[in-house]
Amino acid sequence: MGFPVLGNQAMDQYRKALALSRLVPDATELNHIYRSSAEGSPFRKLMAKIAARQIMDPDGDKDAESYRECFEDNPSFAIDLVNAVKQGTGGVLFDDPTEGDECEYHNHENGPNCHIRSKRRQGTSE
C-alpha cells in the first residue's frame, strides 16, 4: 500500500470523524493543520472549504475576522478561502456595487438624512 492510498484513507477517516462528531476544527486547529500540510494538499483544500462554509453560513457566528490568524500565518489561505467561496456559491455574481443605495458606501448610518438625498431633493447635485 503506497502513501497516496494511506493519505486517502486518512482523509476519509478524518472527514468521517468530523461528520459523526458534528464538529469542525476551530481557527487555531485549522491554522495548524493548514500550515502543516503541503501546498496543494487535500488537507489544505478541506480546511479552506470548512472555513468558507462557516463564513458563508447565514445562521453561523463566524466571519472572516474569525480566521485572522490563518490569514496572517498563511498568505495562501486567503486565496484558497476565496476560491472555496467562489466554488461553493456556484459563481453567483454579487449585485453591482456601482449601482443601488449610495449610502451603503458612505460614512454614516443609513437613513433619510444623507447629504446626497437632501441635495437631490433640493434639485442640486455634486
Backbone as ProteinMPNN parsed JSONL, in Angstrom:
{"seq_chain_A": "MGFPVLGNQAMDQYRKALALSRLVPDATELNHIYRSSAEGSPFRKLMAKIAARQIMDPDGDKDAESYRECFEDNPSFAIDLVNAVKQGTGGVLFDDPTEGDECEYHNHENGPNCHIRSKRRQGTSE", "coords_chain_A": {"N_chain_A": [[0.856, -1.169, 0.0], [0.713, 2.118, -0.981], [1.815, 5.535, -0.234], [-0.059, 7.487, -1.265], [-2.492, 6.054, -1.144], [-2.689, 5.514, 1.579], [-2.796, 8.161, 2.527], [-5.229, 8.951, 1.386], [-6.973, 7.249, 2.739], [-6.598, 8.172, 5.339], [-7.636, 10.772, 5.082], [-10.302, 10.157, 4.461], [-11.116, 8.915, 6.864], [-10.719, 11.005, 8.685], [-12.536, 12.966, 7.753], [-14.88, 11.495, 8.09], [-14.915, 11.177, 10.882], [-15.19, 13.882, 11.644], [-17.718, 14.414, 10.556], [-19.364, 12.554, 11.933], [-19.032, 13.409, 14.565], [-20.032, 15.865, 14.383], [-18.502, 18.138, 14.432], [-16.074, 20.659, 13.656], [-12.724, 21.736, 12.943], [-11.52, 24.411, 15.026], [-10.448, 27.843, 14.487], [-7.738, 28.001, 15.327], [-6.883, 25.309, 15.356], [-7.419, 24.701, 12.694], [-5.642, 26.453, 11.425], [-3.2, 25.348, 12.239], [-3.318, 22.785, 11.053], [-3.493, 23.541, 8.357], [-1.039, 24.931, 7.968], [0.712, 22.839, 8.445], [0.375, 21.191, 6.341], [1.161, 20.256, 2.975], [1.574, 22.519, 0.21], [-1.181, 22.738, -1.932], [-2.282, 20.401, -1.012], [-4.784, 17.889, -0.187], [-5.68, 18.228, 2.469], [-5.275, 20.953, 2.96], [-7.092, 21.995, 1.14], [-9.473, 21.002, 2.238], [-9.489, 22.339, 4.74], [-9.732, 25.019, 3.922], [-12.243, 24.914, 2.694], [-13.863, 24.208, 4.846], [-13.603, 26.498, 6.467], [-14.633, 28.431, 4.663], [-17.272, 27.556, 4.408], [-18.195, 27.94, 7.025], [-17.98, 30.716, 7.248], [-19.774, 31.553, 5.297], [-22.176, 30.609, 6.255], [-25.375, 31.533, 6.956], [-26.611, 31.317, 9.404], [-24.59, 31.102, 11.161], [-21.979, 32.237, 13.433], [-19.516, 32.964, 12.594], [-17.124, 34.938, 10.875], [-14.948, 36.458, 8.437], [-13.056, 37.634, 10.093], [-12.754, 35.81, 12.139], [-10.814, 34.146, 11.251], [-8.427, 35.467, 11.174], [-5.843, 34.874, 12.201], [-5.143, 32.714, 10.591], [-4.979, 33.953, 8.094], [-2.849, 35.721, 8.535], [-0.689, 34.016, 9.065], [-0.567, 32.428, 6.818], [-0.417, 33.278, 3.719], [-1.395, 31.978, 1.435], [-3.699, 30.827, 2.322], [-5.748, 32.729, 2.285], [-6.199, 33.018, -0.465], [-6.97, 30.389, -1.131], [-9.28, 30.242, 0.427], [-10.981, 32.251, -0.679], [-11.281, 31.183, -3.235], [-12.586, 28.804, -2.525], [-14.994, 29.842, -1.534], [-16.003, 30.995, -3.875], [-16.298, 28.696, -5.473], [-18.055, 27.25, -3.854], [-20.349, 28.83, -3.818], [-21.269, 28.566, -6.298], [-20.504, 30.369, -8.181], [-22.176, 32.578, -8.084], [-23.033, 35.793, -8.91], [-22.348, 38.82, -7.271], [-24.481, 41.626, -6.48], [-24.165, 44.569, -8.481], [-21.823, 46.755, -7.262], [-21.602, 49.395, -8.0], [-24.038, 50.387, -8.461], [-27.304, 51.123, -7.103], [-28.072, 51.627, -3.6], [-26.616, 54.516, -2.511], [-25.797, 55.205, 0.024], [-24.786, 52.98, 1.263], [-22.079, 52.965, 0.952], [-21.234, 55.171, 2.276], [-19.978, 57.129, 5.018], [-21.74, 57.021, 7.378], [-24.715, 56.448, 9.304], [-27.142, 54.534, 7.658], [-29.85, 56.195, 6.395], [-32.544, 58.669, 6.335], [-31.255, 61.135, 6.338], [-29.177, 61.608, 4.588], [-26.629, 63.394, 2.912], [-26.507, 63.432, 0.131], [-29.053, 62.637, -0.65], [-30.562, 64.739, 0.412], [-29.569, 66.881, -1.112], [-30.429, 66.109, -3.628], [-33.18, 66.326, -3.3], [-33.337, 69.036, -3.096], [-32.745, 69.739, -5.599], [-30.148, 69.998, -6.489], [-26.84, 68.858, -7.301], [-23.731, 67.092, -6.645]], "CA_chain_A": [[0.0, 0.0, 0.0], [1.543, 3.307, -1.124], [1.45, 6.707, 0.55], [-1.321, 8.115, -1.677], [-3.621, 5.268, -0.641], [-2.731, 5.769, 3.016], [-3.276, 9.537, 2.678], [-6.66, 8.971, 1.067], [-7.686, 6.602, 3.842], [-6.54, 9.099, 6.475], [-8.59, 11.84, 4.793], [-11.654, 9.607, 4.595], [-11.377, 8.7, 8.292], [-10.799, 12.324, 9.319], [-13.825, 13.563, 7.375], [-15.936, 10.691, 8.726], [-14.915, 11.536, 12.3], [-15.776, 15.219, 11.746], [-19.159, 14.321, 10.267], [-20.036, 11.836, 13.016], [-18.988, 14.209, 15.787], [-20.67, 17.145, 14.044], [-17.54, 19.162, 14.821], [-15.029, 21.019, 12.703], [-11.633, 22.393, 13.664], [-11.628, 25.856, 15.215], [-9.467, 28.582, 13.686], [-6.377, 27.652, 15.739], [-6.609, 23.963, 14.835], [-7.42, 24.814, 11.239], [-4.388, 27.112, 11.074], [-2.121, 24.375, 12.438], [-3.43, 21.761, 10.005], [-3.173, 24.164, 7.07], [0.41, 25.193, 7.921], [1.44, 21.573, 8.475], [0.084, 20.459, 5.102], [1.88, 20.728, 1.786], [0.815, 23.351, -0.724], [-1.989, 21.964, -2.867], [-2.706, 19.129, -0.425], [-6.216, 17.769, 0.108], [-5.998, 18.767, 3.788], [-5.413, 22.41, 2.811], [-8.362, 22.232, 0.448], [-10.533, 20.749, 3.202], [-9.507, 23.405, 5.746], [-10.27, 26.222, 3.272], [-13.681, 24.721, 2.475], [-14.527, 24.273, 6.15], [-13.659, 27.916, 6.841], [-15.55, 29.108, 3.743], [-18.643, 27.17, 4.758], [-18.563, 28.603, 8.276], [-18.137, 32.149, 6.975], [-20.955, 31.763, 4.456], [-23.366, 30.109, 6.937], [-26.156, 32.68, 7.427], [-27.003, 31.098, 10.798], [-23.388, 30.978, 11.966], [-21.434, 33.464, 14.015], [-18.161, 33.146, 12.089], [-16.894, 35.771, 9.708], [-13.542, 36.394, 8.045], [-12.242, 38.014, 11.251], [-12.505, 34.602, 12.919], [-9.676, 33.447, 10.663], [-7.315, 36.418, 11.026], [-4.586, 34.167, 12.45], [-4.862, 31.908, 9.4], [-4.561, 34.868, 7.032], [-1.54, 36.283, 8.866], [0.345, 32.981, 9.003], [-0.599, 31.68, 5.554], [-1.0, 34.067, 2.628], [-2.115, 31.111, 0.5], [-5.004, 30.507, 2.888], [-6.72, 33.709, 1.792], [-6.515, 32.669, -1.856], [-7.738, 29.144, -1.107], [-10.583, 30.543, 1.011], [-11.788, 32.969, -1.676], [-11.616, 30.208, -4.283], [-13.584, 27.892, -1.975], [-16.262, 30.58, -1.505], [-16.474, 31.094, -5.264], [-16.746, 27.37, -5.895], [-19.198, 26.859, -3.035], [-21.548, 29.61, -4.146], [-21.635, 28.295, -7.685], [-20.175, 31.524, -9.006], [-23.253, 33.564, -8.06], [-22.469, 37.138, -9.005], [-22.893, 39.817, -6.35], [-25.077, 42.803, -7.109], [-23.181, 45.549, -8.925], [-21.639, 47.74, -6.192], [-21.631, 50.767, -8.513], [-25.44, 50.756, -8.591], [-28.086, 50.91, -5.889], [-28.057, 52.553, -2.475], [-25.353, 55.243, -2.348], [-25.449, 55.292, 1.446], [-24.055, 51.782, 1.684], [-20.649, 53.263, 0.897], [-20.99, 56.432, 2.979], [-19.506, 57.005, 6.384], [-22.805, 57.446, 8.286], [-25.792, 55.471, 9.411], [-28.063, 54.574, 6.522], [-31.1, 56.812, 6.831], [-33.098, 59.729, 5.496], [-30.508, 62.384, 6.441], [-27.997, 61.557, 3.728], [-26.395, 64.67, 2.232], [-26.82, 63.278, -1.298], [-30.513, 62.63, -0.783], [-31.092, 66.083, 0.67], [-29.205, 67.708, -2.266], [-31.32, 65.743, -4.738], [-34.488, 66.903, -3.015], [-33.24, 70.471, -3.325], [-32.52, 69.954, -7.028], [-28.735, 70.187, -6.788], [-26.013, 67.646, -7.243], [-22.298, 67.377, -6.521]], "C_chain_A": [[0.901, 1.231, 0.0], [1.039, 4.452, -0.272], [0.181, 7.389, 0.061], [-2.541, 7.366, -1.15], [-3.778, 5.507, 0.855], [-3.258, 7.181, 3.3], [-4.76, 9.648, 2.409], [-7.486, 8.341, 2.178], [-7.71, 7.505, 5.078], [-7.552, 10.223, 6.287], [-10.016, 11.348, 4.987], [-12.033, 9.428, 6.065], [-11.543, 10.03, 9.032], [-12.148, 12.979, 9.021], [-14.984, 12.824, 8.025], [-16.046, 11.049, 10.208], [-15.52, 12.923, 12.509], [-17.288, 15.159, 11.554], [-19.905, 13.648, 11.409], [-20.089, 12.656, 14.302], [-19.724, 15.533, 15.627], [-19.832, 18.314, 14.537], [-16.616, 19.46, 13.657], [-13.92, 21.705, 13.493], [-11.908, 23.883, 13.85], [-10.486, 26.53, 14.46], [-8.028, 28.214, 14.048], [-5.99, 26.28, 15.213], [-6.496, 23.987, 13.311], [-6.104, 25.418, 10.751], [-3.228, 26.129, 11.178], [-2.138, 23.309, 11.336], [-3.024, 22.339, 8.655], [-1.667, 24.362, 6.932], [1.218, 23.912, 7.836], [1.27, 20.763, 7.197], [0.824, 21.087, 3.932], [0.966, 21.579, 0.909], [0.098, 22.455, -1.727], [-2.514, 20.658, -2.295], [-4.213, 19.102, -0.207], [-6.588, 18.317, 1.482], [-6.118, 20.286, 3.734], [-6.746, 22.752, 2.154], [-9.532, 22.05, 1.41], [-10.625, 21.874, 4.227], [-10.091, 24.689, 5.161], [-11.776, 26.097, 3.071], [-14.452, 24.752, 3.784], [-14.68, 25.732, 6.576], [-14.654, 28.667, 5.965], [-16.998, 28.802, 4.101], [-19.087, 27.859, 6.046], [-18.797, 30.097, 8.064], [-19.436, 32.415, 6.226], [-22.253, 31.295, 5.117], [-24.175, 31.285, 7.488], [-26.593, 32.541, 8.885], [-25.795, 31.01, 11.724], [-22.903, 32.31, 12.498], [-20.001, 33.728, 13.561], [-18.168, 34.139, 10.936], [-15.393, 35.71, 9.413], [-12.616, 36.756, 9.202], [-11.886, 36.806, 12.108], [-11.234, 33.889, 12.471], [-8.469, 34.357, 10.458], [-5.964, 35.726, 11.195], [-4.176, 33.337, 11.223], [-4.36, 32.784, 8.255], [-3.152, 35.377, 7.275], [-0.433, 35.257, 8.691], [0.483, 32.337, 7.634], [-1.211, 32.517, 4.441], [-1.794, 33.219, 1.626], [-3.508, 30.766, 1.0], [-6.079, 31.458, 2.364], [-7.15, 33.378, 0.364], [-7.371, 31.409, -1.895], [-9.146, 29.383, -0.568], [-11.489, 31.24, -0.009], [-12.193, 32.022, -2.805], [-12.662, 29.213, -3.802], [-14.952, 28.565, -1.903], [-16.835, 30.657, -2.917], [-17.03, 29.756, -5.744], [-18.018, 26.975, -5.144], [-20.473, 27.613, -3.345], [-21.986, 29.391, -5.586], [-21.395, 29.478, -8.593], [-21.279, 32.56, -9.08], [-22.625, 34.953, -8.004], [-23.15, 38.065, -8.012], [-23.588, 40.903, -7.149], [-23.967, 43.787, -7.454], [-23.016, 46.625, -7.855], [-21.625, 49.184, -6.681], [-23.06, 51.261, -8.694], [-26.132, 50.561, -7.247], [-27.871, 51.983, -4.857], [-26.688, 53.197, -2.288], [-24.873, 55.204, -0.911], [-24.683, 54.068, 1.945], [-22.554, 52.051, 1.749], [-20.32, 54.631, 1.498], [-20.543, 56.145, 4.4], [-20.534, 57.625, 7.337], [-23.818, 56.323, 8.364], [-26.703, 55.634, 8.201], [-29.396, 55.14, 7.01], [-31.497, 57.972, 5.952], [-32.277, 61.016, 5.499], [-29.248, 62.412, 5.583], [-27.844, 62.874, 2.971], [-26.706, 64.578, 0.743], [-28.326, 63.319, -1.504], [-31.086, 64.014, -0.555], [-30.746, 67.019, -0.484], [-30.112, 67.396, -3.458], [-32.702, 66.337, -4.536], [-34.508, 68.391, -3.308], [-32.974, 70.797, -4.802], [-31.092, 70.259, -7.382], [-28.016, 68.852, -6.745], [-24.563, 68.061, -7.132], [-21.555, 66.935, -7.741]], "O_chain_A": [[1.754, 1.377, 0.875], [-0.026, 4.364, 0.338], [-0.609, 7.841, 0.89], [-3.523, 7.992, -0.75], [-4.896, 5.684, 1.34], [-4.069, 7.373, 4.205], [-5.474, 10.357, 3.118], [-8.562, 8.831, 2.52], [-8.722, 7.59, 5.774], [-8.251, 10.59, 7.232], [-10.839, 12.028, 5.598], [-13.151, 9.755, 6.462], [-12.406, 10.16, 9.901], [-12.817, 13.482, 9.924], [-15.956, 13.442, 8.461], [-17.151, 11.207, 10.728], [-16.284, 13.123, 13.453], [-18.042, 15.781, 12.302], [-20.968, 14.119, 11.815], [-21.074, 12.603, 15.038], [-20.003, 16.229, 16.604], [-20.353, 19.332, 14.993], [-16.404, 18.62, 12.783], [-14.158, 22.201, 14.595], [-12.454, 24.54, 12.963], [-9.652, 25.852, 13.86], [-7.18, 28.124, 13.161], [-4.894, 26.103, 14.681], [-5.602, 23.376, 12.726], [-5.522, 24.943, 9.775], [-2.369, 26.085, 10.297], [-1.1, 22.977, 10.763], [-2.294, 21.7, 7.896], [-1.081, 24.009, 5.908], [2.288, 23.89, 7.228], [1.953, 19.758, 7.0], [1.078, 22.291, 3.907], [-0.249, 21.383, 0.874], [0.688, 21.537, -2.295], [-3.133, 19.877, -3.019], [-4.848, 20.147, -0.061], [-7.697, 18.822, 1.657], [-6.982, 20.853, 4.402], [-7.436, 23.684, 2.568], [-10.473, 22.843, 1.405], [-11.726, 22.319, 4.552], [-10.863, 25.376, 5.83], [-12.508, 27.069, 3.258], [-15.57, 25.265, 3.834], [-15.758, 26.151, 6.997], [-15.442, 29.462, 6.476], [-17.848, 29.693, 4.096], [-20.228, 28.312, 6.147], [-19.718, 30.671, 8.646], [-20.119, 33.402, 6.498], [-23.333, 31.561, 4.589], [-23.71, 31.969, 8.4], [-26.91, 33.539, 9.532], [-25.952, 30.86, 12.936], [-23.355, 33.372, 12.071], [-19.341, 34.622, 14.09], [-19.097, 34.173, 10.129], [-14.659, 34.981, 10.08], [-11.502, 36.238, 9.283], [-10.827, 36.783, 12.737], [-10.649, 33.117, 13.231], [-7.587, 34.049, 9.656], [-5.042, 35.967, 10.415], [-2.998, 33.275, 10.872], [-3.433, 32.41, 7.536], [-2.347, 35.46, 6.347], [0.652, 35.594, 8.216], [1.525, 31.764, 7.318], [-2.425, 32.465, 4.241], [-2.761, 33.701, 1.037], [-4.397, 30.451, 0.209], [-7.188, 31.033, 2.039], [-8.334, 33.454, 0.033], [-8.376, 31.359, -2.603], [-10.104, 28.785, -1.059], [-12.645, 30.85, -0.176], [-13.33, 32.064, -3.273], [-13.534, 28.813, -4.573], [-15.967, 27.926, -2.182], [-18.023, 30.41, -3.123], [-18.101, 29.698, -6.348], [-18.948, 26.427, -5.737], [-21.568, 27.085, -3.151], [-22.972, 29.975, -6.034], [-22.008, 29.587, -9.656], [-21.328, 33.344, -10.028], [-21.787, 35.237, -7.148], [-24.377, 38.096, -7.92], [-23.325, 41.083, -8.338], [-22.938, 43.824, -6.78], [-23.972, 47.343, -7.562], [-21.635, 50.107, -5.867], [-23.276, 52.422, -9.041], [-25.593, 49.903, -6.358], [-27.527, 53.117, -5.188], [-25.716, 52.52, -1.951], [-23.669, 55.174, -0.658], [-23.999, 54.144, 2.965], [-21.843, 51.417, 2.529], [-19.246, 55.179, 1.251], [-20.719, 55.037, 4.908], [-20.252, 58.614, 8.014], [-23.779, 55.372, 7.583], [-26.994, 56.753, 7.779], [-29.994, 54.606, 7.945], [-30.857, 58.232, 4.933], [-32.58, 61.92, 4.72], [-28.338, 63.195, 5.859], [-28.822, 63.408, 2.447], [-27.132, 65.568, 0.149], [-28.814, 63.965, -2.431], [-32.007, 64.423, -1.261], [-31.557, 67.885, -0.816], [-30.512, 68.293, -4.201], [-33.328, 66.8, -5.489], [-35.529, 68.949, -3.709], [-32.974, 71.96, -5.205], [-30.83, 70.742, -8.483], [-28.524, 67.86, -6.221], [-24.187, 69.186, -7.459], [-20.337, 67.095, -7.814]]}, "name": "protein", "num_of_chains": 1, "seq": "MGFPVLGNQAMDQYRKALALSRLVPDATELNHIYRSSAEGSPFRKLMAKIAARQIMDPDGDKDAESYRECFEDNPSFAIDLVNAVKQGTGGVLFDDPTEGDECEYHNHENGPNCHIRSKRRQGTSE"}
